[in-house]
Amino acid sequence: MPANRDLTHVFNEIHSWAMRDPLANQAIISALGLQLLALLVREADPNNSNQEAALIQRAMMLMLERAHEPLNMPRLASELNIGYTRFRELFKIHTHTSPKQYQLRVRLDRARDLLRNTDKPLKEIAQLLGFHSAFHFSYQFRTTQGLSPKAWRKQARSRTKPAGSQ
């Protein structure tokens, strides 16, 4: 597939964020990766409009920026000047996931980063990421990761310890 300015720009952004600090920028890199996929799908299917792809890219960036807020999807759609049903439909076409699932993925990516790299308590992480409660956060995390946040943190940290350290 021939490269175009948008594809090149997003790819370079991903590379730039990854070179700075891939762990700390994991959520941004994931969002940009989905943006890159949306651009590739648009290039492969000339019937997709540039306006639709731009709208979904904007929605993804807003979700990333607002990962810490309880996000009202119908309000977000309204902010983007589109009806909620059409927004969900376009989002699913361009990303192969629902807006709510994407929002959850962004939050859980950020949660893994916070668990791995900070000593923040689970309740604080849940609040920082806009979960209703620590219980809700733990449930969502366990459902997607197969481990509780506490167990995941312990396992992630044991994998990153240098050899011979305690």
Secondary structure, 3 states (H helix, E strand, C coil): CCCCHHHHHHHHHHHHHHHHCCCCCHHHHHHHHHHHHHHHHHHHCCCCCHHHHHHHHHHHHHHHHCCCCCCCHHHHHHHCCCCHHHHHHHHHHHHCCCHHHHHHHHHHHHHHHHHHHCCCCHHHHHHHCCCCCHHHHHHHHHHHHCCCHHHHHHHHHHHHCCCCCC
